[in-house]
Amino acid sequence: MDRRTTILLAAAAGAVFMTAFEVLRPVFSLGSIGFTTSQLAAILFIAAFALWAGKSRAGLRGRGALDAAVVLFVASNFLSAAFAADTPGALKFSLRMTLAALVYFGISRLPARAPSHQVVAGSAAAALLVVSLVGLLEYFVSFADWARLLSPWQEDSFVFGAFYNIRISSTLPYPTSLAMFIELTLPLLTASGLWLIALKPASDTRRRLLMAALAAAMAAAVAVLIFTYTRSSLAALPLSMITGAAAALVYGYGKRTAAFFLLAAALMVSILGVSTIFSDRTAARLGVAEPAQRFSAEYQILEFPADLRPGEESRTRLKISNTSDVTWIPAGEGRVLASYRWFENGRQTGETSVDSSLPRDIRPGEEFELEVRLLAPREPGSYVVAIELLQAGVGWFSDTHVRPAMVAVEIDWEGSRTLPLSEEETRFIWSVDETSTAPRAALWRAAARMWADHFLLGVGPGQFRTAHAEYLSGYDPDERLEAHNIILSAAANTGLIGVAAMLYLLAGAAWAQLRMVRDRALAPDRRLLALGLLAALVAYVSHGMLDYFLWQTGIALMFFAQLGLTSWLYYDRNSGT
């Protein structure tokens, strides 16, 4: 390979690898537009491709149906954005999709006679290996402060069912994002590993070592997927890998290929079974056991200071009962602290709080008294203070619907006096309603009604998050919520045109992948990758019936990179060996 091709392939590898390592905050800004690590890697690849294509006068030829599908997908986003209520926000989302589409065009036109497919697939497999290693360390190595170490990549901590925080997300922002990343890349890891095994190593021992290494890597990825506790994945991954195994048997890939694709499903069943037997967490998540009540407490204020003055520190005394099923520890990872927050007119103030440590290990059923340091707000006024426990690296107990101790108090320079506290004031701080977050069925109904009201163009790309509140009754609006379905999301956000573009895109990719899987004259490494891409697409679509992922830049870039690899394999299948 010449130097320009080497640089291009290195840039492509970097763009694919960095899809798993997108930091939450921009690392570079151009005016008001910020770019994350994965976006910068994608931009560098697009720039390298543009230089290579210009110098070599290559890479500009058409790719038929898949090109048209990607163009229509992006065009539908921009058309919808032009008529959206929040056009700037919708255009911002459309630009992210444009970047993903450019990655598709770059990868689909990589040099045909270079090992471009091996570079792209190998980079995806390498990213999966790193993510899996980090995920295993996050789950099993308890002495590291993972909340701090992984904070550049992860969103806030995750508590489900109001009981415990156990879901891991490695270097992805959410556990569901990590699950989808594994589902997209595990088939490529499997296909790449099978190709290495098929190269006929010098000895049977080396071949067996390669097979053992591939099985171990698959087991690590499957284990991390299980520990995301994403229940949709428990069906999506086996379905995708069983599809790969069935296609391998039907179209003559051989028993070894089918066996390794089936191995992923078998590993999931085995690891899930062992974890369910030995872990109450897994059993509770699957609904086969009662979950441990990890966050439960009762508070009683014994003494509240009457001399609170703005900006000064005082102390209040509480009686606290451990009504949970676990022991609270005062130090180390998972330590429990007492602290407080000040609220004014239903909004939390920016006042600094002072943490107070527990005096000792507090066992279930035990009660104790604790003196909590209390720093008053710097300005006089009427406030509500919520005093409660929190677990380091997890969150406030009230996040899981445990009522804190609350006092309404008026503070001035002469001292302070307590005030009556109404339920209207407390609802801004704490809610007993454990179903305040809308379930999927409610979100699907909201998306369908939204589509009915905006049938042709939808409410705008990415705008379901802000527009769903008026379509949900009885649930708290949350701008993090998606429609949790790739078709309904497309319908609500971009209307009939967007749904048609999405279906055309998925059908075009599946058609090309299936044709390559059936083509026994295709080079073995390319045919194996086609099988892996087909399995990954099955995972994306099946999991996509219960979740939506294109909002996350890394997942969007990986998905379109795989579409680009599909196009490269299909339209250059007669080039190279």
C-alpha positions as a printed Julia matrix, in Angstrom:
577×3 Matrix{Float64}:
   0.0     0.0    0.0
   1.15    3.55  -0.67
   1.47    6.14   2.06
  -1.85    7.87   1.3
  -3.77    4.6    1.53
  -2.05    3.71   4.81
  -3.01    7.08   6.32
  -6.58    6.68   5.07
  -6.98    3.21   6.59
  -5.45    4.39   9.87
  -7.99    7.24   9.98
 -10.81    4.79   9.24
  -9.61    2.51  12.03
  -9.5     5.44  14.44
 -13.02    6.56  13.54
 -14.45    3.08  14.08
 -12.49    2.43  17.28
 -13.46    5.77  18.85
 -17.19    5.09  18.51
 -16.93    3.39  21.91
 -15.1     6.27  23.59
 -17.2     9.37  23.1
 -16.75   11.72  26.04
 -19.87   13.48  27.29
 -18.53   17.01  26.94
 -17.03   18.53  23.79
 -13.24   18.53  23.63
 -13.11   21.08  20.82
 -15.41   23.94  19.87
 -15.85   25.93  16.7
 -17.97   28.9   17.63
 -21.12   27.58  19.28
 -20.63   24.04  17.91
 -18.77   21.55  20.09
 -17.2    18.25  19.04
 -16.68   15.13  21.1
 -13.86   12.61  20.71
 -15.8    10.27  18.42
 -16.98   13.18  16.28
 -13.43   14.48  15.91
 -12.2    11.03  14.91
 -14.98   10.83  12.31
 -14.13   14.29  10.96
 -10.44   13.36  10.66
 -11.42   10.25   8.7
 -13.7    12.24   6.37
 -10.89   14.75   5.79
  -8.4    11.96   5.09
 -10.86   10.34   2.69
 -11.48   13.63   0.86
  -7.72   14.11   0.36
  -7.25   10.52  -0.78
 -10.2    10.63  -3.19
  -9.02   13.94  -4.64
  -5.44   12.76  -5.18
  -6.3     9.32  -6.51
  -9.45   10.38  -8.38
 -11.11    7.39  -6.82
 -13.93    6.81  -4.41
 -16.55    8.87  -6.19
 -18.39    6.09  -8.01
 -22.0     5.42  -7.07
 -23.15    2.57  -4.84
 -26.7     2.14  -6.01
 -29.5     1.4   -3.57
 -27.56    1.83  -0.32
 -26.28    5.25  -1.36
 -29.81    6.29  -2.25
 -31.13    4.96   1.07
 -28.58    6.93   3.1
 -29.17   10.11   1.09
 -32.94    9.8    1.54
 -32.48    9.19   5.27
 -30.45   12.37   5.71
 -32.7    14.37   3.39
 -35.8    13.34   5.35
 -34.14   14.59   8.55
 -33.35   18.0    7.06
 -36.79   18.35   5.46
 -38.46   17.58   8.77
 -36.09   19.94  10.62
 -36.98   22.8    8.3
 -40.61   22.69   9.51
 -39.96   21.78  13.16
 -41.05   24.03  16.01
 -37.47   23.97  17.32
 -35.63   24.22  14.01
 -32.16   24.87  15.53
 -32.43   21.81  17.79
 -33.74   19.64  14.96
 -30.99   20.86  12.61
 -28.36   20.03  15.23
 -29.61   16.43  15.33
 -29.7    16.34  11.52
 -26.08   17.45  11.36
 -25.11   14.55  13.62
 -26.85   12.19  11.22
 -25.02   13.88   8.35
 -21.68   13.15  10.01
 -22.71    9.5   10.38
 -23.74    9.44   6.7
 -20.37   10.86   5.68
 -18.69    8.04   7.59
 -20.83    5.64   5.56
 -19.72    7.23   2.28
 -16.06    7.2    3.33
 -16.0     3.56   4.43
 -18.06    2.37   1.47
 -15.41    3.81  -0.86
 -12.22    2.67   0.83
  -9.58    1.19  -1.53
 -10.92   -2.05  -3.02
  -7.57   -3.78  -3.35
  -6.44   -2.94   0.19
  -7.53   -4.96   3.27
 -10.04   -2.21   4.06
 -12.69   -4.63   5.35
 -10.23   -6.26   7.73
  -9.18   -2.86   9.1
 -12.77   -1.74   9.73
 -13.91   -5.05  11.25
 -10.7    -5.39  13.27
 -11.12   -1.9   14.72
 -14.69   -2.7   15.78
 -13.5    -5.95  17.38
 -10.66   -4.12  19.17
 -13.1    -1.54  20.55
 -15.32   -4.35  21.82
 -12.38   -6.03  23.57
 -11.38   -2.83  25.36
 -14.97   -2.01  26.33
 -15.48   -5.56  27.64
 -12.3    -5.41  29.73
 -13.32   -2.09  31.26
 -16.83   -3.44  31.9
 -15.53   -6.51  33.71
 -13.23   -4.38  35.86
 -16.1    -2.01  36.63
 -18.31   -4.89  37.75
 -15.84   -7.09  39.64
 -13.07   -4.77  40.92
 -14.66   -3.01  43.85
 -11.72   -1.06  45.25
 -11.5     1.4   42.32
 -13.6     4.57  42.2
 -15.29    3.76  38.9
 -17.8     6.6   39.23
 -14.89    9.03  39.03
 -12.71    7.11  36.58
 -15.49    6.64  34.04
 -17.24    9.96  34.59
 -15.94   11.44  31.28
 -17.97    8.79  29.42
 -20.87    7.8   31.65
 -24.0     9.72  32.44
 -25.24    9.84  36.04
 -25.59    6.67  38.07
 -28.38    4.24  37.34
 -30.86    2.98  39.89
 -33.62    0.67  38.78
 -36.64   -0.57  40.62
 -35.85    1.76  43.55
 -33.56   -0.85  45.06
 -29.96   -0.79  43.87
 -27.41    0.58  41.5
 -25.68   -2.24  39.67
 -25.94   -1.57  35.94
 -22.59   -1.04  34.24
 -21.98    1.0   31.11
 -18.17    0.86  30.7
 -17.17    3.69  28.34
 -20.68    4.2   26.94
 -23.09    6.77  28.43
 -25.84    4.35  29.47
 -26.11    0.58  30.09
 -28.53    0.22  27.15
 -25.99    1.97  24.89
 -23.29   -0.45  26.01
 -25.63   -3.37  25.33
 -26.33   -2.15  21.79
 -22.63   -1.56  21.12
 -21.84   -5.14  22.13
 -24.68   -6.47  19.99
 -23.36   -4.56  16.96
 -19.73   -5.58  17.36
 -19.82   -9.12  18.76
 -20.82  -10.62  15.37
 -17.86   -8.82  13.74
 -15.51  -10.11  16.45
 -16.84  -13.62  15.82
 -16.45  -13.32  12.05
 -12.93  -11.85  12.31
 -11.85  -14.55  14.74
 -13.2   -17.3   12.5
 -11.29  -15.85   9.56
  -8.04  -15.93  11.58
  -8.71  -19.54  12.54
  -9.41  -20.41   8.88
  -6.0   -19.09   7.81
  -4.63  -22.53   8.71
  -2.0   -21.7   11.36
   1.26  -23.62  11.34
   0.07  -26.14  13.93
  -3.1   -27.58  15.4
  -1.99  -26.24  18.78
  -1.98  -22.69  17.48
  -5.37  -23.19  15.91
  -6.77  -24.47  19.19
  -5.26  -21.5   21.01
  -6.95  -19.13  18.57
 -10.25  -20.9   19.07
  -9.88  -20.7   22.85
  -8.97  -17.0   22.63
 -12.02  -16.27  20.47
 -14.3   -18.17  22.87
 -12.84  -16.28  25.86
 -13.29  -12.9   24.14
 -16.88  -13.78  23.29
 -17.53  -14.91  26.86
 -16.18  -11.61  28.23
 -18.39   -9.58  25.91
 -21.48  -11.66  26.71
 -20.83  -11.37  30.45
 -20.57   -7.59  30.23
 -23.76   -7.52  28.17
 -25.57   -9.48  30.89
 -24.27   -7.14  33.6
 -25.78   -4.15  31.83
 -29.06   -5.75  32.98
 -30.68   -4.71  29.7
 -33.47   -7.22  29.38
 -34.09   -6.47  25.69
 -30.6    -7.81  24.96
 -31.44  -11.18  26.47
 -33.61  -11.77  23.4
 -31.86   -9.61  20.79
 -28.35  -11.1   21.02
 -29.4   -14.79  20.97
 -31.77  -14.06  18.09
 -29.02  -12.38  16.06
 -26.4   -15.06  16.7
 -28.84  -17.93  16.1
 -29.74  -16.22  12.82
 -26.03  -16.2   11.97
 -25.71  -19.89  12.86
 -28.76  -20.84  10.8
 -27.48  -18.91   7.77
 -24.06  -20.57   8.19
 -25.65  -24.02   8.07
 -28.0   -23.25   5.18
 -25.43  -21.54   2.98
 -22.48  -23.83   3.52
 -20.18  -21.98   5.9
 -19.43  -25.14   7.8
 -20.18  -26.5   11.23
 -17.4   -24.56  12.97
 -18.83  -21.22  11.88
 -22.32  -22.21  12.95
 -20.98  -23.53  16.26
 -19.23  -20.27  17.15
 -22.3   -18.19  16.38
 -24.35  -20.57  18.51
 -21.68  -20.32  21.2
 -22.67  -16.72  21.91
 -26.25  -17.77  22.64
 -25.05  -20.7   24.75
 -22.69  -18.45  26.7
 -25.52  -16.05  27.43
 -27.73  -18.84  28.77
 -24.88  -20.31  30.84
 -23.59  -17.06  32.35
 -27.12  -15.83  32.96
 -28.01  -19.09  34.68
 -24.97  -19.05  36.96
 -25.46  -15.37  37.74
 -29.12  -15.93  38.56
 -28.26  -18.75  40.99
 -25.47  -16.93  42.78
 -26.54  -13.29  42.49
 -29.71  -11.85  43.98
 -29.19   -8.88  41.68
 -29.62  -10.9   38.5
 -32.46  -12.94  39.93
 -34.3    -9.8   41.01
 -33.75   -8.12  37.64
 -35.26  -11.15  35.9
 -38.19  -11.13  38.31
 -37.52  -14.61  39.72
 -36.61  -13.39  43.21
 -37.48  -10.56  45.54
 -34.87   -7.81  45.28
 -32.87   -6.75  48.28
 -34.17   -3.47  49.64
 -30.91   -1.53  49.45
 -32.2     2.02  49.83
 -34.71    2.37  52.65
 -34.57    4.58  55.72
 -36.73    6.5   58.17
 -35.76    9.87  59.63
 -36.85   11.78  62.71
 -35.57   15.27  63.48
 -34.76   15.43  67.18
 -33.34   18.93  67.26
 -33.26   21.71  64.67
 -31.23   24.9   65.27
 -33.08   28.13  65.97
 -30.02   30.31  65.36
 -29.42   29.73  61.64
 -27.98   32.85  60.06
 -27.04   33.36  56.4
 -23.77   31.64  55.51
 -23.14   30.28  59.01
 -22.76   26.64  60.03
 -24.92   25.0   62.67
 -25.94   21.46  63.57
 -29.12   19.44  63.61
 -29.67   16.08  65.3
 -31.55   13.19  63.66
 -32.65    9.7   64.57
 -32.19    7.44  61.55
 -33.49    3.88  61.15
 -32.0     1.41  58.7
 -35.12   -0.21  57.23
 -33.21   -1.74  54.31
 -31.84   -5.26  53.92
 -28.17   -4.26  53.78
 -25.56   -2.86  56.14
 -24.58    0.77  55.64
 -20.83    1.34  55.78
 -19.19    4.66  56.68
 -16.07    4.38  54.47
 -14.86    2.92  51.18
 -16.73    2.27  47.98
 -20.47    2.25  48.54
 -20.17    4.27  51.74
 -23.32    5.94  53.05
 -23.27    9.59  54.13
 -25.73   12.07  55.54
 -26.12   15.38  53.74
 -28.73   17.92  52.72
 -29.99   20.22  49.96
 -31.59   23.66  50.18
 -34.66   24.5   48.07
 -36.2    27.9   47.38
 -39.54   28.25  45.58
 -39.4    24.6   44.55
 -35.9    24.86  43.03
 -32.66   23.56  44.46
 -30.23   26.33  45.28
 -26.58   26.22  44.38
 -25.52   26.23  48.0
 -22.64   23.97  48.99
 -23.59   21.12  51.32
 -21.46   19.55  54.04
 -21.4    15.75  54.29
 -21.56   13.98  57.63
 -20.16   10.47  58.06
 -21.93    7.63  59.8
 -20.46    6.74  63.2
 -20.05    3.02  62.38
 -21.5     0.19  60.31
 -25.28    0.32  60.61
 -26.94   -3.08  60.31
 -30.5    -3.69  59.0
 -33.09   -2.86  61.65
 -30.69   -0.71  63.67
 -31.4     2.91  64.57
 -28.95    5.57  65.69
 -28.63    9.27  66.32
 -26.5    11.47  64.11
 -25.45   15.09  64.34
 -25.51   16.63  60.86
 -23.51   19.74  60.04
 -25.72   22.32  58.35
 -24.4    25.3   56.4
 -27.12   27.93  55.92
 -27.72   29.69  52.57
 -25.76   32.89  52.09
 -28.83   35.08  51.51
 -31.81   35.63  53.85
 -35.09   34.1   52.73
 -37.59   31.28  53.07
 -36.2    27.84  52.29
 -36.9    24.14  52.6
 -34.0    21.93  53.66
 -34.09   18.21  52.81
 -31.78   16.15  55.04
 -31.16   12.54  54.08
 -28.71    9.79  53.28
 -26.84    9.26  50.06
 -24.59    6.5   48.78
 -21.29    7.6   47.29
 -21.18    7.09  43.55
 -24.89    6.23  43.41
 -27.16    9.04  44.56
 -29.65   10.27  47.11
 -31.93    7.82  48.85
 -34.85   10.04  47.78
 -34.02    9.18  44.15
 -35.52    5.78  44.99
 -38.62    7.3   46.64
 -37.37    7.35  50.25
 -38.82   10.41  51.97
 -36.12   12.69  53.42
 -36.42   14.74  56.6
 -37.7    18.17  55.5
 -38.0    21.47  57.34
 -39.33   24.8   56.07
 -37.37   27.62  57.63
 -37.09   31.37  57.31
 -33.51   32.61  57.74
 -32.44   36.18  58.43
 -29.64   37.97  60.22
 -31.45   37.81  63.55
 -31.73   34.0   63.5
 -34.32   31.63  62.05
 -37.77   30.2   62.59
 -39.44   27.11  61.25
 -42.56   27.35  59.09
 -45.42   24.96  58.25
 -44.47   22.62  55.42
 -47.11   21.84  52.8
 -47.29   18.78  50.57
 -47.17   21.13  47.57
 -43.68   22.2   48.65
 -42.45   18.68  49.29
 -43.52   17.32  45.88
 -40.7    19.29  44.26
 -38.22   17.4   46.42
 -39.66   13.93  46.88
 -42.4    11.82  45.35
 -43.82    8.55  46.62
 -44.99    7.69  43.08
 -42.67    4.96  41.82
 -44.28    4.93  38.38
 -43.63    8.59  37.54
 -41.39    7.58  34.62
 -43.49    6.57  31.64
 -43.3     2.87  30.64
 -42.63    1.86  27.05
 -46.31    1.26  26.23
 -47.16    4.84  27.22
 -44.24    6.17  25.17
 -45.35    4.13  22.15
 -48.88    5.52  22.44
 -47.47    9.03  22.74
 -45.31    8.51  19.63
 -48.28    7.16  17.67
 -50.44   10.16  18.65
 -47.59   12.5   17.82
 -47.29   10.92  14.37
 -51.03   11.23  13.82
 -50.8    14.96  14.55
 -47.67   15.45  12.39
 -48.17   12.7    9.85
 -45.99   13.79   6.94
 -42.88   15.34   8.54
 -43.14   14.62  12.26
 -42.16   17.05  15.01
 -38.53   17.26  13.91
 -35.43   15.05  14.24
 -34.66   14.29  17.88
 -37.63   16.36  19.07
 -39.67   13.58  20.68
 -37.68   14.28  23.85
 -39.11   17.78  24.23
 -42.49   17.27  22.55
 -43.7    14.14  24.37
 -44.89   15.92  27.52
 -48.21   17.02  26.0
 -48.9    13.46  24.8
 -48.29   11.8   28.18
 -50.76   12.1   31.02
 -49.99   10.96  34.53
 -46.23   10.76  34.01
 -43.4    13.18  34.61
 -41.89   14.63  31.41
 -38.21   13.81  30.98
 -36.08   15.14  28.13
 -33.94   11.99  28.3
 -36.87    9.86  27.14
 -37.09    8.46  23.63
 -39.96    6.57  21.99
 -37.99    3.3   22.54
 -38.77    1.98  19.07
 -36.83    2.72  15.88
 -39.94    2.81  13.69
 -42.13    4.84  16.05
 -39.21    7.19  16.74
 -38.78    7.78  13.02
 -42.54    8.28  12.67
 -42.87   10.76  15.54
 -39.71   12.68  14.71
 -39.66   12.69  10.9
 -43.12   11.5    9.86
 -44.1     9.28   6.96
 -41.11   10.38   4.9
 -38.71    9.45   7.7
 -40.33    6.04   8.26
 -40.08    5.25   4.55
 -36.43    6.29   4.5
 -35.63    4.18   7.6
 -37.35    1.09   6.22
 -35.64    1.52   2.85
 -32.27    1.83   4.6
 -32.75   -1.31   6.69
 -34.17   -3.32   3.78
 -31.35   -2.25   1.45
 -28.7    -3.3    3.95
 -30.39   -6.65   4.64
 -30.79   -7.38   0.92
 -27.1    -6.72   0.18
 -25.91   -8.71   3.21
 -28.11  -11.7    2.43
 -26.95  -11.79  -1.19
 -23.33  -11.88  -0.05
 -24.06  -14.57   2.54
 -25.53  -16.74  -0.21
 -22.64  -16.07  -2.64
 -20.33  -19.07  -2.19
 -17.88  -17.62  -4.74
 -17.13  -14.66  -2.48
 -13.71  -14.62  -0.77
 -13.98  -16.42   2.63
 -13.01  -13.41   4.77
 -15.53  -11.15   3.01
 -18.27  -13.75   3.18
 -17.66  -14.24   6.92
 -17.93  -10.49   7.47
 -21.16  -10.39   5.5
 -22.54  -13.04   7.87
 -21.41  -10.99  10.87
 -22.99   -7.83   9.46
 -26.27   -9.63   8.87
 -26.31  -10.88  12.47
 -25.52   -7.36  13.72
 -28.39   -5.9   11.69
 -30.77   -8.47  13.16
 -29.64   -7.42  16.64
 -30.12   -3.73  15.83
 -33.62   -4.21  14.46
 -34.83   -6.67  17.12
 -33.47   -4.61  20.02
 -34.67   -1.5   18.22
 -38.25   -2.6   18.67
 -37.79   -1.84  22.39
 -35.15    0.89  22.39
 -33.82    3.7   20.21
 -30.11    4.37  19.78
 -29.34    6.82  16.96
 -29.46    9.7   19.46
 -26.09    8.5   20.78
 -23.31    9.63  18.46
 -21.05    6.62  18.98
 -23.82    4.11  18.21
 -24.94    6.13  15.18
 -21.38    6.22  13.82
 -20.89    2.48  14.38
 -24.22    1.66  12.72
 -23.42    3.75   9.63
 -19.86    2.41   9.55
 -21.35   -1.08   9.3
 -23.64    0.1    6.51
 -20.54    1.47   4.77
 -18.74   -1.85   5.21
 -21.79   -3.63   3.79
 -21.68   -1.37   0.74
 -17.91   -1.85   0.33
 -18.21   -5.62   0.47
 -21.18   -5.78  -1.86
 -20.08   -3.42  -4.61
 -16.4    -4.42  -4.47
 -16.98   -8.12  -3.95
 -15.26   -8.97  -7.23
 -12.13   -6.95  -6.32
  -9.19   -8.32  -4.4
  -9.06  -11.8   -2.88
